[in-house]
Amino acid sequence: MDEFTPCNLNYLPENILLDVLSYLSVRELVRAGRVCKRWRRLVRDQRLWRLVDLTAWKGMTSRILWALLRQYLGCGLRCLRLRGLLLSVRGGTFLSEAWLKVLSTKCPRLSRLYLLHADLRSLPSCQLLPPSLKVLELRGCELPQCFFNQDLPTSSQEDAEATSSAKQKGSHGCRPPSGISIECLILNNVPSFKDQHLQSLTSWQRLSRLELCDTFRVTASGLRTCAAKDGACGVEGLFRLKFLEISITTRQGYQLQMASLGLGAGWLGLEELSLGGKEVGPGLLCASRLKDLKRLYLKACTLSEMQIVRSCRMLRGLAGLRRLEFLDVVFQPRMCPPEGGGGGDEEQEGEEEPAGGDNVNNESKPDELIPNLRRSLAILLPCCTLAFSNCSVQSNAD
């Protein structure tokens, strides 16, 4: 028998070793770098530090953050996920101004930052975050009162910048937007986010996507104030916003705010709207006022058959609507009226029959409700694509 030659990881080429190391977590990578000099050099390869997730690292401290930033994080970093100390027994400051400044210098290509349970009240403004950020996601964080404010340049500075840019590009009066460069802001379960923070976002010149999930302190009045509308000096408010999500899915007892009612005043340029939870009902009543709406998403809610049909009749005035999607929606079938009663309702529903189709007026069986609803909506919105994802039907017994 031929002698068996043992083989270890040292015989593998470096590109295969990098693929193997890419499956390790950040904590395991740091430990692997202590094996030998070769592994230490491989672990510091920036291809392993493009997407860094530190949310699963228990016991994370500012000292560990400084060590990771000095030894491993660099120009290859694209996405960074951090867990703060807001729910920790130790507490304390997690992100400092000095650390964020070094992060901006060493990681100039960082485009996405995710913060979980972080206490940001020690930071005066979000302008301390890396200027290369395009997506900022905050979940369960605490914010200071003026966190989203940005220091706008004075009128003389604006005139000087406009003049210099006009000379460089040969255009008159056309100046690219300046200030905070974040294009997508995602807020999930941020209880300190209020109408004042929403108003501060109107100064962001690049914000095109805003997701408000379980931000129960935002009111209809605050949303109405920030809506893009024609003003004395042109379009005011969040006029660059193309996608807006409003959803309340986890908080119990939420009955009074109904922020989506603020859409009733209209919103210029808004092309995509996502409604979730308790915001679906009031949001559907106001969606017909969004003249530029192209896509409407309804998710994580319970809707009756007649409620959907009547709401879609109001949406027929939106000529640009091209997609209507239901995600995680529980449909309630229409109940048969009791014998000898409800004559007025039957007469009123009979008058609406030609607009909605025959399938709506008859009680639908659970297994036939979604196909019948699809056919009815196809008649009401013939130019709109319908999509049903992970939807279910509530039985009459339930």
Secondary structure, DSSP 8 states (H G I E B T S, - for coil): --------GGGS-HHHHHHHHTTS-HHHHHHHTTS-HHHHHHHT-GGGGSEEE-TT-TT--HHHHHHHHHHT--TT--EEEEE-STTSSS----S-HHHHHHHHHH-TT--EEEEES-B-TT-S-GGGS-TT-SEEEEES-B--TTTT------HHHHHHHHHHHHHHHS-SS-----S----EEEEES-TT--HHHHHHGGG-SS--EEEEES-TT--HHHHHHHS-EEETTEEESSTT--EEEEEE-S-TT--S--GGGGGGG--TT--EEEEEETTHHHHHHHGGG-TT--EEEEEEEEEEHHHHHHHHHHGGG-TT--EEEEEEEEEE------TT--HHHHHHHHHTHHHH-HHHHS---TTTHHHHHHHHHHHH-TTSEEEEES-EE--TT-
